[in-house]
Amino acid sequence: MLGRGTRDVPTTRACLNLAKRLESHGESYFRFLTTPGIEPTNNLAEQAIRFVVIDRRITQGTRSQRGDRWCERIWTVMATCGQQGRSVFAYLESAVTAWFHGAESPTLLPSE
C-alpha cells in the first residue's frame, strides 16, 4: 500500500506532499495494522485534553504565570480524578481541609 501511495502520484502539490509524507513516515502511519494494542486514532489523548481547550477558549486564558500554574494544577486534578473515577469536589474538599489543619495533602496517585 505504501508503494502504491508513493508511485504514479498526480502532480498536484497536495498529492506530492502526501506521497512524500508516506515515503518518510508511512510505516508509523500504519503501525496499528501490524502491532497489537496500538489504536488507529489518538482519540483518548484528544479526549483527555478536550476540556482544557474548551476552558481556555471560553475564559480567554490567563494573564499571569501564577494564573497559568493554577490552571495547570486544577486541570491536572480534574483529569486525574476523572480517569480514576474519583470526585473532584471530594478531592478538593479533602485537600483544603488538610491545608487548614496543617496535614499532608491527599495524593492523586491511584490506590492499589
Order of alpha helices (4+ residues) and beta strands (2+ residues): alpha-alpha-alpha-alpha-alpha-alpha
